[in-house]
Amino acid sequence: MTEVVCEFQFTRPDGDETTPPAVAQPLAPRPDRRKAARMPPALSILDLASIAPGQTARDSFANSVEIARAAERSGYRRVWYAEHHNMASIASSATSVLIGHIAEHTETIRLGAGGIMLPNHSPLVIAEQFGTLETLFPGRIDLGLGRAPGSDQKTMRAMRRSPESSDTFPQDVLELQGYLSGNSRIPGVQAVPRAEGVVPLYILGSSLFGAQLAAQLGLPYAFASHFAPDALHQAIRVYRDTFRPSEQLAEPYVMAAANVFAADTHDAAREQKTIAYRARTRAFIKRGAADVDYTDDEIDAFLASPNGAQLASMTRYTAVGTPEEVHAYLADFAESIHADELILAHHAHRIEDRVRSVELTGTAVAAAA
């Protein structure tokens, strides 16, 4: 196989660039074309395809169809699904298969991966999968790319991935881009099928590495601020400052993630948040004590501790309340980083509440446009 050569130079801050700074600094004011027009950012959804206690993966897939349909009728731009492995509560491990299933049950909304963890795969195989999806559902497929394993160390080894796999992520992105565009970097190798339309690429990240890569490739950048918020402002600054126009993108395009609990009343939304974040915390701490059942009071006490506060800070970007309250929060959040698009994770435990949160948020933002 011919070696794929890629020249990238990443400016590293003091220490390891993958370690976010302790405190994110706000962006300096800058002219913004959207601010003058008072246009809200586009809204999209990150669906984690969660499997609730007592439910099955089939239930999760049915729920994901309902969420996508709600997003479609509520004016959202896209729904993305994330690659995770060996996680009993997440059903989106076969991400491209799930995207195809949702596409069959929706009409117009864009669907994609947010993202595919490219070091887990051959770029050729991913190009074939997403070329197939774009052929079947033209004009509706996105491909977001990340470099994390989406799993723990044992699972990473089970996927035949080594810790060094992520070192070639920039080269792998270029190889994949070549297959999708019909300009293969590997002589004699083409992705079949290759869709007639374009499958747009997005770089996902939570550190400066992804920001710099997206900028140098001229690709949109999606920051995982819904669970790794510390480097948000710094990474976006680096992305905008070092962006190079490309065939896909003439100007920087920033997507940022946030968590949402929207309900008809403020108290109902707060209760949904409490239930969901207790469950999240319980799942985290049971990894080291699987046989222990923690009460709600014990979970609340942990969250009030220094270790618990650190865990809670991972979801600091969370909008909670009535549609008006959620809209106000999201508008301030988007303005603070000059986001072009917000991708929202709705976490209510019950599917009925999750769908309602999707609808209320979409309607509130549309009414303010």
C-alpha positions in Angstrom: 0.0 0.0 0.0 1.2 3.5 -0.8 1.9 5.6 2.2 -0.4 8.5 2.7 1.7 11.6 3.6 0.2 14.4 5.5 1.9 17.6 6.6 0.4 19.2 9.7 2.0 21.4 12.3 0.1 21.8 15.5 1.1 24.5 18.0 1.0 23.0 21.4 0.4 25.0 24.6 2.3 24.4 27.7 1.9 20.8 28.7 -0.1 18.2 26.8 -2.5 19.8 24.4 -5.1 17.1 25.1 -5.4 18.3 28.7 -7.8 21.2 28.8 -7.0 24.4 30.8 -8.6 24.6 34.2 -10.6 27.7 33.4 -11.9 28.5 29.9 -11.4 32.1 28.9 -14.1 34.0 27.0 -13.6 35.0 23.4 -12.7 38.6 22.7 -15.5 40.5 21.0 -15.4 40.3 17.2 -17.7 41.3 14.4 -20.3 38.7 13.7 -22.5 38.6 10.6 -25.3 36.7 12.4 -25.4 39.1 15.3 -26.2 42.1 13.1 -29.1 40.1 11.6 -30.2 38.8 15.0 -30.4 35.3 13.6 -30.3 32.4 16.0 -27.9 29.5 15.3 -29.2 26.4 13.7 -30.4 23.6 16.1 -29.5 20.0 15.8 -29.7 16.9 18.1 -27.2 14.4 19.4 -29.1 11.3 20.2 -27.2 8.9 22.4 -29.6 6.1 21.7 -29.8 5.3 25.4 -31.2 2.0 26.7 -33.2 2.8 29.8 -33.4 0.4 32.7 -35.9 -2.3 31.9 -35.8 -1.6 28.2 -34.0 -3.3 25.3 -32.0 -2.1 22.3 -35.1 -2.5 20.2 -36.9 0.0 22.5 -34.0 2.4 22.1 -34.1 2.2 18.3 -37.9 2.9 18.4 -37.3 5.9 20.7 -34.6 7.2 18.3 -37.1 7.1 15.5 -39.6 9.1 17.6 -36.9 11.7 18.5 -35.8 12.1 14.9 -39.4 12.5 13.8 -39.9 15.2 16.5 -36.8 16.9 15.4 -37.9 16.9 11.8 -41.3 18.5 12.5 -39.8 21.0 14.9 -37.3 22.5 12.5 -34.0 21.0 13.6 -31.3 20.7 11.0 -29.8 17.3 11.7 -29.6 14.4 14.2 -26.3 12.7 14.9 -25.5 9.4 16.6 -22.2 8.6 18.4 -20.1 5.5 18.2 -19.7 3.8 21.6 -18.7 0.2 22.3 -19.3 -2.2 25.3 -21.7 0.2 27.0 -24.8 -1.5 28.2 -26.8 1.8 28.2 -26.0 3.0 24.6 -27.2 1.2 21.5 -25.4 3.2 18.7 -22.4 1.0 18.4 -23.2 0.1 14.8 -23.6 3.7 14.0 -24.0 3.6 10.2 -26.6 0.8 10.5 -28.6 3.0 12.9 -28.4 6.0 10.6 -29.9 3.9 7.8 -32.7 2.7 10.0 -33.6 6.3 11.1 -33.4 7.5 7.5 -35.9 4.9 6.4 -38.4 6.3 9.0 -37.9 10.0 8.3 -38.3 12.2 5.2 -36.0 15.2 5.1 -33.9 15.8 8.2 -30.1 15.3 7.8 -28.7 12.3 9.7 -25.1 11.4 10.5 -22.4 10.3 12.9 -21.3 12.5 15.7 -19.1 10.7 15.4 -17.4 7.8 13.9 -14.2 7.1 15.9 -12.0 6.8 12.8 -9.0 5.1 14.4 -11.3 2.1 15.1 -11.8 1.5 11.4 -10.2 1.4 8.0 -11.0 4.7 6.1 -12.0 2.6 3.1 -14.7 0.8 5.0 -16.1 4.0 6.4 -16.1 5.5 2.9 -18.0 2.5 1.6 -20.6 2.7 4.5 -21.3 6.4 4.1 -21.1 6.2 0.3 -23.9 3.6 0.6 -25.9 5.8 3.0 -25.6 8.8 0.7 -26.6 6.8 -2.3 -29.7 5.5 -0.5 -30.6 8.8 1.1 -29.1 11.5 -1.1 -28.5 14.9 0.4 -29.2 13.8 3.9 -26.0 12.2 5.3 -23.2 13.8 7.4 -20.0 12.2 8.7 -18.5 13.6 11.9 -15.1 12.1 12.8 -13.4 11.7 16.2 -10.1 10.0 17.3 -11.1 8.6 20.7 -11.8 4.8 21.1 -15.4 5.3 22.3 -14.7 2.6 24.8 -12.4 1.4 27.6 -8.9 -0.1 27.2 -10.1 -3.7 27.2 -12.7 -3.0 24.5 -10.2 -1.1 22.5 -8.0 -4.2 22.4 -11.0 -6.4 21.5 -11.5 -4.1 18.4 -7.9 -4.9 17.4 -7.0 -1.2 18.0 -3.7 -0.2 19.5 -3.1 3.0 21.6 -1.0 4.3 18.7 -3.9 4.1 16.2 -5.0 7.7 16.9 -1.5 9.0 15.8 -2.5 8.7 12.2 -5.9 10.3 12.6 -5.0 13.3 10.3 -3.7 11.0 7.6 -6.8 8.8 7.9 -9.1 11.8 7.5 -7.4 12.7 4.3 -7.5 9.1 3.0 -11.2 9.0 3.8 -11.8 12.3 2.2 -10.1 11.1 -1.0 -12.3 8.0 -1.2 -15.5 10.0 -0.7 -14.5 12.6 -3.3 -13.3 10.1 -5.9 -9.7 11.3 -5.6 -8.2 8.3 -3.8 -4.8 8.7 -2.3 -4.2 5.0 -2.7 -3.5 4.2 -6.3 -5.8 1.5 -7.7 -8.2 1.7 -4.7 -11.7 3.2 -4.8 -14.6 3.2 -2.5 -17.7 1.5 -4.0 -20.4 2.7 -4.0 -19.3 6.3 -4.1 -22.4 8.6 -4.0 -22.9 11.3 -6.6 -23.6 13.8 -3.8 -21.1 15.1 -1.3 -20.8 13.5 2.2 -19.7 16.5 4.3 -17.0 15.9 6.9 -16.9 17.4 10.4 -14.1 17.2 12.9 -15.3 16.5 16.5 -13.2 17.3 19.5 -12.8 18.5 23.1 -9.2 19.7 22.9 -6.9 21.9 20.8 -5.9 19.0 18.6 -9.2 18.7 16.9 -9.6 22.5 16.6 -6.2 22.8 14.8 -6.9 19.8 12.5 -10.3 21.1 11.5 -8.8 24.6 10.8 -6.0 23.3 8.7 -8.3 21.0 6.7 -10.9 23.7 6.3 -13.6 21.6 7.9 -16.5 22.4 10.3 -15.6 21.9 14.0 -18.0 20.4 16.5 -16.9 20.8 20.2 -18.1 18.2 22.8 -19.0 20.8 25.4 -22.0 18.7 26.6 -19.5 16.6 28.6 -16.0 18.0 28.2 -16.5 21.8 28.4 -13.2 23.1 29.8 -11.3 23.9 26.6 -14.4 25.2 24.7 -13.5 28.9 24.3 -9.8 28.3 23.8 -10.4 25.6 21.1 -12.9 27.8 19.2 -10.5 30.7 19.3 -7.7 28.5 17.9 -10.0 27.1 15.2 -11.1 30.6 14.0 -7.7 32.1 14.1 -6.0 29.4 12.1 -8.8 28.4 9.7 -7.8 27.8 6.1 -10.6 27.9 3.4 -11.2 24.6 1.6 -13.3 23.2 -1.2 -15.9 22.2 1.4 -15.9 25.4 3.5 -15.0 29.0 2.8 -15.3 30.3 6.4 -15.1 28.7 9.9 -18.2 26.9 11.0 -18.6 26.2 14.7 -20.9 23.7 16.3 -21.1 23.4 20.1 -23.0 20.9 22.2 -25.2 21.5 25.2 -27.6 19.5 27.3 -31.3 20.3 27.5 -34.2 19.6 29.8 -37.2 21.6 28.5 -40.7 21.1 30.0 -44.0 22.9 30.3 -43.0 24.0 33.8 -39.7 24.9 35.4 -40.2 22.4 38.2 -40.9 19.6 35.8 -37.7 20.3 33.9 -35.6 20.5 37.1 -37.1 17.1 38.2 -36.2 15.6 34.9 -32.6 16.9 35.2 -32.3 15.5 38.7 -33.5 12.1 37.7 -31.3 11.9 34.6 -28.1 13.2 36.3 -28.5 11.0 39.3 -28.7 8.0 36.9 -25.6 9.3 35.1 -23.7 9.7 38.3 -24.8 6.3 39.5 -23.5 4.7 36.3 -20.1 6.4 36.7 -19.5 5.4 40.3 -20.8 1.8 39.8 -18.0 1.1 37.4 -15.8 0.4 40.3 -18.5 -1.1 42.5 -20.9 -2.9 40.3 -22.6 -4.8 43.1 -23.4 -1.8 45.2 -26.8 -0.1 44.9 -26.7 3.6 45.8 -29.7 5.5 47.1 -30.7 8.9 45.8 -29.5 10.5 49.0 -26.1 8.8 48.6 -25.9 10.0 45.0 -26.9 13.6 46.1 -24.2 13.5 48.9 -21.6 12.4 46.4 -22.5 15.2 44.0 -22.1 17.7 46.8 -18.5 16.4 47.5 -15.4 17.7 45.8 -15.2 14.6 43.6 -18.9 14.8 42.7 -18.6 18.5 41.9 -15.9 17.7 39.4 -18.2 15.2 37.7 -21.1 17.6 37.8 -19.0 20.3 36.2 -18.7 18.1 33.1 -22.4 19.0 32.3 -22.1 22.7 33.2 -23.6 23.6 29.9 -27.2 22.5 30.6 -30.3 24.4 29.8 -33.2 23.7 32.2 -36.7 25.1 32.4 -39.6 26.3 30.3 -39.2 26.9 26.6 -38.6 30.5 27.2 -35.9 29.8 29.8 -34.2 27.2 27.6 -34.2 29.5 24.7 -32.7 32.4 26.7 -30.0 30.1 28.0 -29.1 28.7 24.6 -29.1 32.1 23.0 -26.6 33.4 25.6 -24.5 30.3 25.2 -24.4 30.6 21.4 -23.6 34.3 21.6 -20.7 33.7 24.0 -18.9 31.5 21.5 -20.4 32.9 18.3 -21.7 29.5 17.4 -23.1 28.8 14.0 -25.0 25.8 15.2 -25.9 24.2 18.5 -26.2 20.4 18.8 -28.4 19.5 21.8 -28.6 16.3 23.9 -32.0 15.9 25.4 -31.7 13.6 28.4 -35.1 13.2 30.1 -35.5 9.7 31.3 -38.9 9.0 29.8 -39.1 9.1 26.0 -42.4 11.1 26.2 -40.5 13.8 28.1 -37.5 13.7 25.8 -39.7 14.1 22.7 -41.6 17.0 24.4 -38.2 18.6 25.2 -37.2 18.4 21.6 -40.5 19.9 20.5 -40.6 22.7 23.0 -37.0 23.8 22.4 -37.5 23.8 18.6 -40.7 25.7 18.8 -39.2 28.3 21.1 -36.2 29.0 19.0 -38.2 29.1 15.8 -40.6 31.6 17.4 -37.7 33.9 18.2 -36.2 33.8 14.7 
